[in-house]
Amino acid sequence: MKGSMNWALKLLPSIIQSMTVLDGLGTGRLGFSAQEANLDYLAAVLNFSELRDSLLAKVSNSVISNKEITSFHSTQSGITASLSDGSELEAALLVVAEGRNSKLAELISPDKTETDYQQIAKTFLVHIPELDNDRAIQIFHETEIFALMPYKKEGVSNTFSVVWSMPKNGLATKSQDELLPELLKFERKLACSIEPITEILSFPLFAHHLKEYCDDGICAIADSAHSIHPLAGQGINLGLADASILAEEIARGFNAGQNIGHISFLKKYELRRKAINGAMLNGVDLLFKIFQQDNPYFRVFRNLGLKTVDNFSYLKKQFIFHASGVYKI
Ligand SMILES: Cc1cc2nc3c(=O)[nH]c(=O)nc-3n(C[C@H](O)[C@H](O)[C@H](O)COP(=O)(O)OP(=O)(O)OC[C@H]3O[C@@H](n4cnc5c(N)ncnc54)[C@H](O)[C@@H]3O)c2cc1C
């Protein structure tokens, strides 16, 4: 999330001031810090339930729960949506934000690009007494990607959230007890002890991108429109930028006294977001492929590349501005 966000929801996030990317098999190292980009912080990590509860409290009067939109059709004034209990809702615009497996988004655009990374992400919380709790770390080790992000947990200090991606048909088939000794290589790399404090959850990793984000009276945002490998921690940033640009286009339509669900406003949102989302998806895909290479010559080149970029302050600032959401259009 962007380094200058106004915390209107009064949540207390964990703040990331610096990030280190390490090649697990070499000496390659790339460091980013908020200070070098003149930002208050690089990123913020929020607890999902706290965020959801705060948002719900803000809009509790206008929320319908436990019902799904099963289908929709266009009318003269906008959209009529049918709900799972048989009732109907009418609106000028229906914004689809129901995640990667959205059926409604598929109705907007059955055409999409898709990548199955053949990887599983294991997520859990750990306690690491030796690490500063404003620092994020990412280690690329052969086909595994091990990411640590500071995470606030009541009663436990120096807690980090782990996202550990691994091959679906390899390491990911191991039981929790067999998997934990595999942490040793990361403990050695970081000269610290990693103590898991929650159970391990698994998520299969895919990416997808809709060919079109909208139709008359309806549009898809965030993971409904595009999903991405979590290695760059960009999923929700792209979604928030979609929401912010869509809000701008809605305001433009509203101020002009126009129907906000008109395809011309929605296409402007699509135009402003699709290329940048596509570029991020392709960039992360390329990064994934570079770090999956096992060739020793390539590894030397990769380690050299990391060290070279580490010395280019301008380039690093551009990375930070893209990743932290300063550039969203
Ligand atoms: C392992 C892993 C690690 C990640 N790490 C990061 C990270 O570090 N940083 C980052 O920015 N991103 C990360 N992401 C990506 C991030 O989680 C997603 O980009 C983000 O959750 C997308 O938000 P969303 O609201 O679009 O979809 P979701 O979070 O999927 O939310 C969609 C919601 O809609 C609800 N829903 C679904 N269908 C319906 C329906 N028909 N009616 C009503 N409700 C419905 C679902 O129950 C869900 O609550 C990670 C993803 C994974 C898998």
The ligand as a MOL file (V3000), in Angstrom:
LIG
                    3D

  0  0  0     0  0            999 V3000
M  V30 BEGIN CTAB
M  V30 COUNTS 53 58 0 0 0
M  V30 BEGIN ATOM
M  V30 1 C -0.9260 -16.4800 -0.6330 0
M  V30 2 C -1.2600 -15.0940 -1.0800 0
M  V30 3 C -0.5320 -14.0230 -0.6040 0
M  V30 4 C -0.8250 -12.7280 -1.0100 0
M  V30 5 N -0.0650 -11.7000 -0.5290 0
M  V30 6 C -0.3380 -10.4430 -0.9410 0
M  V30 7 C 0.4340 -9.3310 -0.4640 0
M  V30 8 O 1.3800 -9.4780 0.2960 0
M  V30 9 N 0.1050 -8.0810 -0.8720 0
M  V30 10 C -0.9410 -7.8730 -1.7460 0
M  V30 11 O -1.2010 -6.7230 -2.1080 0
M  V30 12 N -1.6680 -8.8920 -2.2140 0
M  V30 13 C -1.4120 -10.1650 -1.8310 0
M  V30 14 N -2.1640 -11.2030 -2.2960 0
M  V30 15 C -3.2620 -10.9040 -3.2200 0
M  V30 16 C -4.4770 -10.3760 -2.4830 0
M  V30 17 O -4.8730 -11.3070 -1.5060 0
M  V30 18 C -5.5870 -10.1390 -3.4750 0
M  V30 19 O -5.1200 -9.3350 -4.5310 0
M  V30 20 C -6.7600 -9.4420 -2.8080 0
M  V30 21 O -7.2650 -10.2320 -1.7560 0
M  V30 22 C -7.8540 -9.2050 -3.8350 0
M  V30 23 O -8.9160 -8.5620 -3.2160 0
M  V30 24 P -10.3760 -8.6980 -3.8170 0
M  V30 25 O -11.2440 -7.9470 -2.8720 0
M  V30 26 O -10.3790 -8.3540 -5.2480 0
M  V30 27 O -10.7330 -10.2590 -3.7540 0
M  V30 28 P -10.8580 -11.2120 -2.4900 0
M  V30 29 O -9.8850 -10.8480 -1.4430 0
M  V30 30 O -10.8190 -12.5960 -3.0620 0
M  V30 31 O -12.2910 -10.8880 -1.9160 0
M  V30 32 C -13.4710 -11.2050 -2.6190 0
M  V30 33 C -14.5860 -11.3470 -1.6140 0
M  V30 34 O -15.8300 -11.5170 -2.3260 0
M  V30 35 C -16.5630 -12.5570 -1.7000 0
M  V30 36 N -17.4230 -13.1510 -2.7460 0
M  V30 37 C -17.0830 -14.0240 -3.7060 0
M  V30 38 N -18.1320 -14.3110 -4.4740 0
M  V30 39 C -19.1680 -13.5940 -3.9940 0
M  V30 40 C -20.5200 -13.4410 -4.3690 0
M  V30 41 N -21.0290 -14.0870 -5.4170 0
M  V30 42 N -21.3170 -12.6160 -3.6600 0
M  V30 43 C -20.8100 -11.9290 -2.5830 0
M  V30 44 N -19.5320 -12.0160 -2.1830 0
M  V30 45 C -18.7250 -12.8430 -2.8840 0
M  V30 46 C -15.5040 -13.5200 -1.1780 0
M  V30 47 O -16.0420 -14.3010 -0.1300 0
M  V30 48 C -14.4370 -12.5520 -0.6970 0
M  V30 49 O -14.6550 -12.1370 0.6210 0
M  V30 50 C -1.8930 -12.5090 -1.9140 0
M  V30 51 C -2.6250 -13.5850 -2.4080 0
M  V30 52 C -2.3140 -14.8710 -2.0000 0
M  V30 53 C -3.1220 -16.0370 -2.5430 0
M  V30 END ATOM
M  V30 BEGIN BOND
M  V30 1 1 1 2
M  V30 2 1 2 3
M  V30 3 2 2 52
M  V30 4 2 3 4
M  V30 5 1 4 5
M  V30 6 1 4 50
M  V30 7 2 5 6
M  V30 8 1 6 7
M  V30 9 1 6 13
M  V30 10 2 7 8
M  V30 11 1 7 9
M  V30 12 1 9 10
M  V30 13 2 10 11
M  V30 14 1 10 12
M  V30 15 2 12 13
M  V30 16 1 13 14
M  V30 17 1 14 15
M  V30 18 1 14 50
M  V30 19 1 15 16
M  V30 20 1 16 17
M  V30 21 1 16 18
M  V30 22 1 18 19
M  V30 23 1 18 20
M  V30 24 1 20 21
M  V30 25 1 20 22
M  V30 26 1 22 23
M  V30 27 1 23 24
M  V30 28 2 24 25
M  V30 29 1 24 26
M  V30 30 1 24 27
M  V30 31 1 27 28
M  V30 32 2 28 29
M  V30 33 1 28 30
M  V30 34 1 28 31
M  V30 35 1 31 32
M  V30 36 1 32 33
M  V30 37 1 33 34
M  V30 38 1 33 48
M  V30 39 1 34 35
M  V30 40 1 35 36
M  V30 41 1 35 46
M  V30 42 1 36 37
M  V30 43 1 36 45
M  V30 44 2 37 38
M  V30 45 1 38 39
M  V30 46 1 39 40
M  V30 47 2 39 45
M  V30 48 1 40 41
M  V30 49 2 40 42
M  V30 50 1 42 43
M  V30 51 2 43 44
M  V30 52 1 44 45
M  V30 53 1 46 47
M  V30 54 1 46 48
M  V30 55 1 48 49
M  V30 56 2 50 51
M  V30 57 1 51 52
M  V30 58 1 52 53
M  V30 END BOND
M  V30 END CTAB
M  END
